[in-house]
Amino acid sequence: KTLGIIGLGEVGALAAGMARGFGMRVLYCNRNRLPEAQEAKLGVEYASLDRLLAQSDFVSLHATNIPSNKGLVDGKTFSGMKPTAFFINTARGPIVDEAALCDALTRGTIAGAGLDVHAVEPRPMPDKLATLRNVILTPHMAGFHVGYPSEAIPIVNENIRHFLAGDLDGMI
């Protein structure tokens, strides 16, 4: 499988290392291409965004949350991906046009998505993305401190109980 990383900074480089541990090919695109020696050290290959999208089985967003990146990932991005590909966002929510993502997911333009960050946090309910079977939503916890999961687990469990009971208003 091929992982495409949009934004190969510190976190993107960590994701590349994990992907290589699974034997994945790693493509990346960035505002600035890395020196060849650094690419070799990280085991990554530079690609244009169009080529990265067309060849990746998983596209993982790690771009910086700067004003010029707002809506960077849009309908054109999703239409450039394989219909079997999955989109992952652990960067920041405003970088992704969530309406375009929802459209791509419901039309089958892409296979699925995993979102740890959201345009509005906490995600307001009801929410169309939360109803889709090809989406995994987590509560912005990918970059927190070591003790955070033990603090968050009771909240996540409570939200799951509310969700399963059909009580979306009771979710935290």
MDTraj code that builds the backbone (N, CA, C; nanometers):
import mdtraj as md
import numpy as np

residues = "LYS THR LEU GLY ILE ILE GLY LEU GLY GLU VAL GLY ALA LEU ALA ALA GLY MET ALA ARG GLY PHE GLY MET ARG VAL LEU TYR CYS ASN ARG ASN ARG LEU PRO GLU ALA GLN GLU ALA LYS LEU GLY VAL GLU TYR ALA SER LEU ASP ARG LEU LEU ALA GLN SER ASP PHE VAL SER LEU HIS ALA THR ASN ILE PRO SER ASN LYS GLY LEU VAL ASP GLY LYS THR PHE SER GLY MET LYS PRO THR ALA PHE PHE ILE ASN THR ALA ARG GLY PRO ILE VAL ASP GLU ALA ALA LEU CYS ASP ALA LEU THR ARG GLY THR ILE ALA GLY ALA GLY LEU ASP VAL HIS ALA VAL GLU PRO ARG PRO MET PRO ASP LYS LEU ALA THR LEU ARG ASN VAL ILE LEU THR PRO HIS MET ALA GLY PHE HIS VAL GLY TYR PRO SER GLU ALA ILE PRO ILE VAL ASN GLU ASN ILE ARG HIS PHE LEU ALA GLY ASP LEU ASP GLY MET ILE".split()
xyz = np.array([
    [0.0843, -0.1188, 0.0000],
    [0.0000, 0.0000, 0.0000],
    [0.0878, 0.1237, 0.0000],
    [0.0298, 0.2348, -0.0414],
    [0.1008, 0.3623, -0.0473],
    [0.0320, 0.4634, 0.0424],
    [0.1123, 0.5298, 0.1249],
    [0.0642, 0.6387, 0.2085],
    [0.1100, 0.7694, 0.1457],
    [0.0183, 0.8612, 0.1259],
    [0.0510, 0.9947, 0.0787],
    [0.0384, 1.0917, 0.1940],
    [0.1439, 1.1642, 0.2216],
    [0.1440, 1.2597, 0.3323],
    [0.1462, 1.4010, 0.2754],
    [0.0465, 1.4789, 0.3144],
    [0.0413, 1.6202, 0.2761],
    [0.0936, 1.6992, 0.3957],
    [0.2148, 1.7532, 0.3827],
    [0.2770, 1.8285, 0.4912],
    [0.3716, 1.7406, 0.5704],
    [0.4963, 1.7356, 0.5284],
    [0.5931, 1.6462, 0.5940],
    [0.6805, 1.7243, 0.6921],
    [0.6176, 1.7678, 0.8012],
    [0.6909, 1.8289, 0.9111],
    [0.7241, 1.7217, 1.0131],
    [0.7330, 1.7613, 1.1387],
    [0.7699, 1.6679, 1.2452],
    [0.6696, 1.5536, 1.2584],
    [0.5410, 1.5861, 1.2634],
    [0.4386, 1.4825, 1.2808],
    [0.4259, 1.3979, 1.1534],
    [0.4317, 1.4609, 1.0382],
    [0.4271, 1.3868, 0.9126],
    [0.5430, 1.2892, 0.9006],
    [0.6617, 1.3300, 0.9470],
    [0.7790, 1.2412, 0.9437],
    [0.7580, 1.1216, 1.0371],
    [0.6945, 1.1445, 1.1518],
    [0.6640, 1.0326, 1.2420],
    [0.5657, 0.9358, 1.1756],
    [0.4654, 0.9901, 1.1079],
    [0.3688, 0.9059, 1.0367],
    [0.4386, 0.8260, 0.9269],
    [0.5329, 0.8896, 0.8575],
    [0.6080, 0.8203, 0.7523],
    [0.6852, 0.7026, 0.8114],
    [0.7473, 0.7234, 0.9268],
    [0.8226, 0.6159, 0.9919],
    [0.7323, 0.4996, 1.0306],
    [0.6139, 0.5294, 1.0823],
    [0.5193, 0.4227, 1.1189],
    [0.4751, 0.3466, 0.9939],
    [0.4475, 0.4197, 0.8865],
    [0.4034, 0.3550, 0.7624],
    [0.5123, 0.2644, 0.7062],
    [0.6347, 0.3106, 0.7106],
    [0.7458, 0.2275, 0.6617],
    [0.7580, 0.1008, 0.7456],
    [0.7263, 0.1102, 0.8749],
    [0.7274, -0.0078, 0.9615],
    [0.6285, -0.1141, 0.9156],
    [0.5271, -0.0735, 0.8410],
    [0.4294, -0.1668, 0.7847],
    [0.4620, -0.2010, 0.6402],
    [0.5799, -0.1592, 0.5946],
    [0.6227, -0.1899, 0.4586],
    [0.5572, -0.1041, 0.3521],
    [0.5021, 0.0093, 0.3912],
    [0.4342, 0.0950, 0.2949],
    [0.5324, 0.1830, 0.2182],
    [0.4963, 0.2120, 0.0975],
    [0.5644, 0.3150, 0.0184],
    [0.5089, 0.4489, 0.0679],
    [0.5944, 0.5491, 0.0826],
    [0.5498, 0.6787, 0.1345],
    [0.5825, 0.7893, 0.0347],
    [0.4772, 0.8554, -0.0127],
    [0.4904, 0.9743, -0.0957],
    [0.4598, 1.0947, -0.0080],
    [0.5186, 1.2089, -0.0420],
    [0.4844, 1.3302, 0.0316],
    [0.4831, 1.4500, -0.0626],
    [0.4040, 1.5488, -0.0235],
    [0.4111, 1.6791, -0.0883],
    [0.4174, 1.7826, 0.0231],
    [0.4844, 1.8895, -0.0052],
    [0.5151, 1.9915, 0.0940],
    [0.5301, 2.1243, 0.0214],
    [0.5201, 2.2336, 0.0956],
    [0.5465, 2.3638, 0.0330],
    [0.6872, 2.3669, -0.0250],
    [0.7816, 2.3075, 0.0488],
    [0.9206, 2.3024, 0.0046],
    [0.9685, 2.1580, 0.0070],
    [1.0300, 2.1169, -0.1013],
    [1.0832, 1.9810, -0.1081],
    [1.2023, 1.9672, -0.0134],
    [1.2100, 1.8519, 0.0521],
    [1.3222, 1.8242, 0.1421],
    [1.4487, 1.7955, 0.0614],
    [1.5665, 1.8151, 0.1221],
    [1.6897, 1.7738, 0.0542],
    [1.6882, 1.6224, 0.0307],
    [1.7526, 1.5789, -0.0770],
    [1.7555, 1.4367, -0.1125],
    [1.8029, 1.3481, 0.0020],
    [1.9042, 1.3932, 0.0750],
    [1.9574, 1.3143, 0.1863],
    [1.8515, 1.2935, 0.2945],
    [1.7712, 1.3960, 0.3207],
    [1.6659, 1.3834, 0.4218],
    [1.5540, 1.2920, 0.3727],
    [1.5213, 1.3016, 0.2431],
    [1.4219, 1.2100, 0.1862],
    [1.4679, 1.0657, 0.2016],
    [1.5953, 1.0412, 0.1714],
    [1.6495, 0.9051, 0.1825],
    [1.6458, 0.8576, 0.3274],
    [1.6824, 0.9444, 0.4196],
    [1.6825, 0.9081, 0.5617],
    [1.5420, 0.8734, 0.6107],
    [1.4422, 0.9496, 0.5645],
    [1.3035, 0.9260, 0.6045],
    [1.2366, 0.8161, 0.5224],
    [1.2985, 0.7789, 0.4110],
    [1.2406, 0.6755, 0.3257],
    [1.1154, 0.7230, 0.2541],
    [1.1162, 0.8495, 0.2101],
    [0.9996, 0.9080, 0.1440],
    [1.0361, 0.9539, 0.0041],
    [0.9338, 0.9688, -0.0785],
    [0.9516, 1.0139, -0.2164],
    [0.8645, 1.1358, -0.2397],
    [0.9231, 1.2421, -0.2918],
    [0.8478, 1.3636, -0.3212],
    [0.7560, 1.3395, -0.4403],
    [0.6354, 1.3962, -0.4346],
    [0.5398, 1.3861, -0.5454],
    [0.4584, 1.5146, -0.5520],
    [0.4138, 1.5480, -0.6690],
    [0.3177, 1.6575, -0.6817],
    [0.1896, 1.6137, -0.6104],
    [0.1071, 1.7087, -0.5729],
    [-0.0177, 1.6731, -0.5058],
    [-0.1031, 1.5832, -0.5941],
    [-0.1117, 1.6126, -0.7220],
    [-0.1937, 1.5308, -0.8127],
    [-0.1445, 1.3862, -0.8175],
    [-0.0140, 1.3666, -0.8266],
    [0.0411, 1.2305, -0.8314],
    [0.0223, 1.1601, -0.6976],
    [0.0434, 1.2323, -0.5879],
    [0.0247, 1.1747, -0.4547],
    [-0.1184, 1.1245, -0.4393],
    [-0.2151, 1.2070, -0.4761],
    [-0.3561, 1.1679, -0.4635],
    [-0.3895, 1.0482, -0.5514],
    [-0.3408, 1.0474, -0.6733],
    [-0.3723, 0.9408, -0.7688],
    [-0.3111, 0.8066, -0.7302],
    [-0.1983, 0.8079, -0.6587],
    [-0.1268, 0.6833, -0.6293],
    [-0.1439, 0.6331, -0.4860],
    [-0.2006, 0.7127, -0.3978],
    [-0.2064, 0.6752, -0.2559],
    [-0.3318, 0.5965, -0.2202],
    [-0.3116, 0.4965, -0.1353],
    [-0.4233, 0.4201, -0.0796],
    [-0.4775, 0.4884, 0.0457],
    [-0.3909, 0.5652, 0.1114],
    [-0.4260, 0.6429, 0.2293],
    [-0.3626, 0.7806, 0.2118],
    [-0.4401, 0.8855, 0.2341],
    [-0.3875, 1.0222, 0.2273],
    [-0.4006, 1.0806, 0.3669],
    [-0.2866, 1.1164, 0.4253],
    [-0.2833, 1.1665, 0.5627],
    [-0.2414, 1.3131, 0.5629],
    [-0.3262, 1.3974, 0.6204],
    [-0.3036, 1.5412, 0.6217],
    [-0.2264, 1.5834, 0.7465],
    [-0.1136, 1.6515, 0.7236],
    [-0.0307, 1.7024, 0.8331],
    [0.0139, 1.8458, 0.8064],
    [-0.0591, 1.9176, 0.7232],
    [-0.0239, 2.0551, 0.6876],
    [-0.0434, 2.1479, 0.8070],
    [0.0274, 2.2585, 0.8045],
    [0.0209, 2.3583, 0.9097],
    [-0.1093, 2.4368, 0.9017],
    [-0.1633, 2.4714, 1.0166],
    [-0.2879, 2.5471, 1.0229],
    [-0.2578, 2.6968, 1.0127],
    [-0.2297, 2.7394, 0.8900],
    [-0.2069, 2.8811, 0.8645],
    [-0.3218, 2.9312, 0.7776],
    [-0.3510, 3.0608, 0.7812],
    [-0.4667, 3.1111, 0.7060],
    [-0.4701, 3.0696, 0.5587],
    [-0.3564, 3.0643, 0.4940],
    [-0.3567, 3.0282, 0.3514],
    [-0.3904, 2.8807, 0.3277],
    [-0.3881, 2.7976, 0.4324],
    [-0.4227, 2.6556, 0.4173],
    [-0.5695, 2.6262, 0.4469],
    [-0.6471, 2.7280, 0.4852],
    [-0.7889, 2.7047, 0.5132],
    [-0.8568, 2.6528, 0.3864],
    [-0.9249, 2.5396, 0.3972],
    [-0.9926, 2.4794, 0.2829],
    [-0.8992, 2.4209, 0.1785],
    [-0.7732, 2.3999, 0.2162],
    [-0.6739, 2.3430, 0.1241],
    [-0.7213, 2.2113, 0.0631],
    [-0.7815, 2.1277, 0.1462],
    [-0.8324, 1.9984, 0.1003],
    [-0.9809, 2.0170, 0.0700],
    [-1.0147, 2.0045, -0.0589],
    [-1.1500, 2.0348, -0.1043],
    [-1.2007, 1.9267, -0.2001],
    [-1.3081, 1.9566, -0.2669],
    [-1.3665, 1.8605, -0.3607],
    [-1.2704, 1.8170, -0.4695],
    [-1.1882, 1.9083, -0.5180],
    [-1.0895, 1.8733, -0.6199],
    [-0.9901, 1.7713, -0.5640],
    [-0.9515, 1.7910, -0.4388],
    [-0.8597, 1.6961, -0.3737],
    [-0.9217, 1.5573, -0.3711],
    [-1.0447, 1.5481, -0.3236],
    [-1.1098, 1.4175, -0.3113],
    [-1.1329, 1.3534, -0.4477],
    [-1.1656, 1.4330, -0.5479],
    [-1.1879, 1.3752, -0.6810],
    [-1.0579, 1.3251, -0.7431],
    [-0.9442, 1.3716, -0.6943],
    [-0.8156, 1.3232, -0.7430],
    [-0.7690, 1.1946, -0.6772],
    [-0.8393, 1.1533, -0.5699],
    [-0.8024, 1.0310, -0.4978],
    [-0.8649, 0.9079, -0.5634],
    [-0.8055, 0.7924, -0.5336],
    [-0.8628, 0.6655, -0.5786],
    [-0.9976, 0.6438, -0.5090],
    [-1.0927, 0.5793, -0.5734],
    [-1.2197, 0.5506, -0.5061],
    [-1.2040, 0.4507, -0.3911],
    [-1.0910, 0.3823, -0.3851],
    [-1.0639, 0.2862, -0.2771],
    [-0.9788, 0.3477, -0.1651],
    [-0.9474, 0.4758, -0.1783],
    [-0.8565, 0.5408, -0.0829],
    [-0.9306, 0.5949, 0.0396],
    [-0.8533, 0.6105, 0.1461],
    [-0.9032, 0.6656, 0.2714],
    [-0.8311, 0.7966, 0.3019],
    [-0.9050, 0.8937, 0.3533],
    [-0.8500, 1.0232, 0.3916],
    [-0.8400, 1.0304, 0.5432],
    [-0.7261, 1.0769, 0.5935],
    [-0.7024, 1.0871, 0.7378],
    [-0.6623, 1.2306, 0.7698],
    [-0.7282, 1.2897, 0.8706],
    [-0.6911, 1.4245, 0.9138],
    [-0.6617, 1.4253, 1.0628],
    [-0.5338, 1.4445, 1.0944],
    [-0.4927, 1.4664, 1.2330],
    [-0.4245, 1.6026, 1.2458],
    [-0.4390, 1.6871, 1.1424],
    [-0.3756, 1.8193, 1.1420],
    [-0.4672, 1.9186, 1.2140],
    [-0.5515, 1.9852, 1.1396],
    [-0.6485, 2.0799, 1.1939],
    [-0.7724, 2.0772, 1.1058],
    [-0.8885, 2.0930, 1.1672],
    [-1.0148, 2.0853, 1.0963],
    [-1.0354, 2.1864, 0.9858],
    [-1.0035, 2.3150, 1.0078],
    [-1.0317, 2.4156, 0.9044],
    [-0.9555, 2.3964, 0.7732],
    [-0.8568, 2.3095, 0.7711],
    [-0.7819, 2.2852, 0.6485],
    [-0.8657, 2.2059, 0.5485],
    [-0.9698, 2.1390, 0.5976],
    [-1.0530, 2.0519, 0.5141],
    [-1.1922, 2.1119, 0.4948],
    [-1.2385, 2.1123, 0.3724],
    [-1.3761, 2.1503, 0.3414],
    [-1.4625, 2.0293, 0.3762],
    [-1.5248, 2.0315, 0.4946],
    [-1.5992, 1.9146, 0.5422],
    [-1.7230, 1.8849, 0.4584],
    [-1.7836, 1.9854, 0.3982],
    [-1.8990, 1.9599, 0.3107],
    [-1.8533, 1.8807, 0.1883],
    [-1.7376, 1.9165, 0.1335],
    [-1.6840, 1.8432, 0.0182],
    [-1.6445, 1.7014, 0.0582],
    [-1.5906, 1.6852, 0.1788],
    [-1.5554, 1.5522, 0.2278],
    [-1.6809, 1.4672, 0.2416],
    [-1.7842, 1.5223, 0.3003],
    [-1.9098, 1.4482, 0.3182],
    [-1.9667, 1.4066, 0.1821],
    [-1.9621, 1.4960, 0.0872],
    [-2.0089, 1.4661, -0.0484],
    [-1.9278, 1.3520, -0.1103],
    [-1.7951, 1.3592, -0.0959],
    [-1.7078, 1.2547, -0.1520],
    [-1.7347, 1.1196, -0.0870],
    [-1.7628, 1.1201, 0.0414],
    [-1.7893, 0.9950, 0.1132],
    [-1.9253, 0.9374, 0.0770],
    [-2.0263, 1.0208, 0.0627],
    [-2.1603, 0.9700, 0.0314],
    [-2.1730, 0.9280, -0.1148],
    [-2.0974, 0.9903, -0.2033],
    [-2.1021, 0.9553, -0.3458],
    [-2.0087, 0.8394, -0.3812],
    [-1.9215, 0.7988, -0.2867],
    [-1.8278, 0.6914, -0.3150],
    [-1.7052, 0.7382, -0.3913],
    [-1.6820, 0.8682, -0.3912],
    [-1.5627, 0.9226, -0.4571],
    [-1.4375, 0.8694, -0.3887],
    [-1.4434, 0.8565, -0.2532],
    [-1.3379, 0.7926, -0.1751],
    [-1.4033, 0.6881, -0.0853],
    [-1.3227, 0.5948, -0.0356],
    [-1.3772, 0.4826, 0.0417],
    [-1.4128, 0.5178, 0.1852],
    [-1.3354, 0.6069, 0.2478],
    [-1.3629, 0.6370, 0.3869],
    [-1.2720, 0.7459, 0.4402],
    [-1.2966, 0.7797, 0.5674],
    [-1.2172, 0.8845, 0.6308],
    [-1.2036, 0.8581, 0.7795],
    [-1.0919, 0.9038, 0.8332],
    [-1.0673, 0.9036, 0.9769],
    [-1.0324, 1.0452, 1.0169],
    [-1.1125, 1.1038, 1.1062],
    [-1.0926, 1.2428, 1.1450],
    [-1.0717, 1.2540, 1.2953],
    [-0.9571, 1.3067, 1.3335],
    [-0.9315, 1.3328, 1.4753],
    [-0.9509, 1.4809, 1.5066],
    [-0.9574, 1.5631, 1.4033],
    [-0.9788, 1.7064, 1.4204],
    [-1.0977, 1.7465, 1.3349],
    [-1.1626, 1.8544, 1.3753],
    [-1.2896, 1.8911, 1.3151],
    [-1.2949, 2.0420, 1.2939],
    [-1.3738, 2.0858, 1.1956],
    [-1.3862, 2.2285, 1.1660],
    [-1.4357, 2.3044, 1.2884],
    [-1.5277, 2.2426, 1.3626],
    [-1.5775, 2.2991, 1.4884],
    [-1.5586, 2.1924, 1.5945],
    [-1.4947, 2.2296, 1.7041],
    [-1.4722, 2.1349, 1.8134],
    [-1.5289, 2.1922, 1.9422],
    [-1.6052, 2.1116, 2.0188],
    [-1.6464, 1.9760, 1.9816],
    [-1.7443, 1.9799, 1.8646],
    [-1.7483, 1.8680, 1.7936],
    [-1.8328, 1.8573, 1.6746],
    [-1.9787, 1.8722, 1.7165],
    [-2.0502, 1.9682, 1.6558],
    [-2.1920, 1.9876, 1.6919],
    [-2.2768, 1.8706, 1.6423],
    [-2.3745, 1.8352, 1.7205],
    [-2.4660, 1.7271, 1.6832],
    [-2.6037, 1.7859, 1.6611],
    [-2.6844, 1.7351, 1.5716],
    [-2.6533, 1.6233, 1.4837],
    [-2.5524, 1.6637, 1.3760],
    [-2.4847, 1.5649, 1.3208],
    [-2.3791, 1.5903, 1.2237],
    [-2.3824, 1.4805, 1.1190],
    [-2.3827, 1.5195, 0.9917],
    [-2.3937, 1.4216, 0.8828],
    [-2.2738, 1.3269, 0.8787],
    [-2.1513, 1.3790, 0.9000],
    [-2.0337, 1.2912, 0.8966],
    [-2.0436, 1.1825, 1.0040],
    [-2.1019, 1.2175, 1.1179],
    [-2.1145, 1.1210, 1.2275],
    [-2.2112, 1.0080, 1.1945],
    [-2.2947, 1.0254, 1.0936],
    [-2.3918, 0.9211, 1.0578],
    [-2.3390, 0.8242, 0.9525],
    [-2.2248, 0.8572, 0.8931],
    [-2.1732, 0.7746, 0.7837],
    [-2.0960, 0.6536, 0.8364],
    [-2.1203, 0.5385, 0.7764],
    [-2.0556, 0.4139, 0.8195],
    [-1.9098, 0.4049, 0.7744],
    [-1.8691, 0.4893, 0.6814],
    [-1.7319, 0.4844, 0.6313],
    [-1.6444, 0.5963, 0.6910],
    [-1.6854, 0.6437, 0.8090],
    [-1.6115, 0.7499, 0.8784],
    [-1.5857, 0.7082, 1.0223],
    [-1.4633, 0.7332, 1.0667],
    [-1.4292, 0.7168, 1.2080],
    [-1.3950, 0.8550, 1.2615],
    [-1.4641, 0.8955, 1.3663],
    [-1.4394, 1.0248, 1.4302],
    [-1.3813, 1.0010, 1.5693],
    [-1.2756, 1.0714, 1.6017],
    [-1.2210, 1.0690, 1.7375],
    [-1.2151, 1.2120, 1.7879],
    [-1.2116, 1.2313, 1.9201],
    [-1.2235, 1.3653, 1.9772],
    [-1.0918, 1.4414, 1.9920],
    [-1.0214, 1.4663, 1.8833],
    [-0.8975, 1.5449, 1.8831],
    [-0.8048, 1.5036, 1.9972],
    [-0.7594, 1.3800, 1.9884],
    [-0.6728, 1.3298, 2.0952],
    [-0.5401, 1.2742, 2.0455],
    [-0.5107, 1.2842, 1.9183],
    [-0.3895, 1.2240, 1.8633],
    [-0.2616, 1.2872, 1.9152],
    [-0.2635, 1.4139, 1.9506],
    [-0.1389, 1.4793, 1.9894],
    [-0.1295, 1.5147, 2.1354],
    [-0.2094, 1.4538, 2.2197],
    [-0.2096, 1.4927, 2.3598],
    [-0.1026, 1.4215, 2.4416],
    [-0.0862, 1.4654, 2.5633],
    [0.0153, 1.4110, 2.6539],
    [-0.0156, 1.2668, 2.6931],
    [0.0808, 1.2005, 2.7502],
    [0.0715, 1.0578, 2.7819],
    [-0.0497, 1.0255, 2.8690],
    [-0.0818, 1.1097, 2.9651],
    [-0.1936, 1.0819, 3.0551],
    [-0.3290, 1.1131, 2.9971],
    [-0.3329, 1.1811, 2.8835],
    [-0.4611, 1.2245, 2.8283],
    [-0.5569, 1.1094, 2.7985],
    [-0.5114, 0.9994, 2.7359],
    [-0.6077, 0.8919, 2.7067],
    [-0.6817, 0.8420, 2.8311],
    [-0.6131, 0.8301, 2.9436],
    [-0.6821, 0.7822, 3.0639],
    [-0.7830, 0.8849, 3.1142],
    [-0.7590, 1.0122, 3.0858],
    [-0.8561, 1.1159, 3.1226],
    [-0.9734, 1.1158, 3.0251],
    [-0.9464, 1.0868, 2.8988],
    [-1.0492, 1.0949, 2.7948],
    [-1.1362, 0.9704, 2.7865],
    [-1.0832, 0.8553, 2.8247],
    [-1.1576, 0.7296, 2.8094],
    [-1.2945, 0.7337, 2.8767],
    [-1.3068, 0.7827, 3.0005],
    [-1.4422, 0.7889, 3.0591],
    [-1.5384, 0.8762, 2.9780],
    [-1.4890, 0.9854, 2.9202],
    [-1.5741, 1.0725, 2.8389],
    [-1.6147, 1.0005, 2.7108],
    [-1.5194, 0.9350, 2.6463],
    [-1.5488, 0.8605, 2.5243],
    [-1.6497, 0.7493, 2.5533],
    [-1.6291, 0.6758, 2.6610],
    [-1.7224, 0.5684, 2.6975],
    [-1.8628, 0.6230, 2.7219],
    [-1.8725, 0.7350, 2.7920],
    [-2.0028, 0.7963, 2.8185],
    [-2.0694, 0.8387, 2.6879],
    [-1.9910, 0.8962, 2.5958],
    [-2.0467, 0.9362, 2.4663],
    [-2.0942, 0.8149, 2.3873],
    [-2.0217, 0.7055, 2.3938],
    [-2.0637, 0.5828, 2.3246],
    [-2.1959, 0.5328, 2.3827],
    [-2.2076, 0.5351, 2.5155],
    [-2.3336, 0.4929, 2.5783],
    [-2.4500, 0.5801, 2.5304],
    [-2.4296, 0.7118, 2.5293],
    [-2.5350, 0.8026, 2.4825],
    [-2.5686, 0.7763, 2.3365],
    [-2.4659, 0.7580, 2.2529],
    [-2.4868, 0.7350, 2.1099],
    [-2.5680, 0.6080, 2.0873],
    [-2.5279, 0.4994, 2.1538],
    [-2.5978, 0.3721, 2.1355],
    [-2.7425, 0.3779, 2.1840],
    [-2.7670, 0.4643, 2.2836],
    [-2.9028, 0.4810, 2.3339],
    [-2.9838, 0.5797, 2.2485],
    [-2.9201, 0.6364, 2.1467],
    [-2.9882, 0.7323, 2.0606],
    [-3.0010, 0.8705, 2.1227],
    [-2.9259, 0.8965, 2.2286],
    [-2.9311, 1.0231, 2.3005],
    [-2.8150, 1.1129, 2.2598],
    [-2.8220, 1.1705, 2.1401],
    [-2.7136, 1.2538, 2.0905],
    [-2.7007, 1.3830, 2.1691],
    [-2.8099, 1.4308, 2.2294],
    [-2.8039, 1.5528, 2.3101],
    [-2.7265, 1.5324, 2.4395],
    [-2.7173, 1.4101, 2.4863],
    [-2.6465, 1.3824, 2.6111],
    [-2.4958, 1.3677, 2.5938],
    [-2.4500, 1.3704, 2.4688],
    [-2.3075, 1.3529, 2.4436],
    [-2.2300, 1.4781, 2.4842],
    [-2.1097, 1.4544, 2.5301],
    [-2.0230, 1.5639, 2.5765],
    [-1.9381, 1.6126, 2.4621],
])
top = md.Topology()
chain = top.add_chain()
for i, resn in enumerate(residues, 1):
    res = top.add_residue(resn, chain, resSeq=i)
    for name in ("N", "CA", "C"):
        top.add_atom(name, md.element.get_by_symbol(name[0]), res)
traj = md.Trajectory(xyz[None], top)
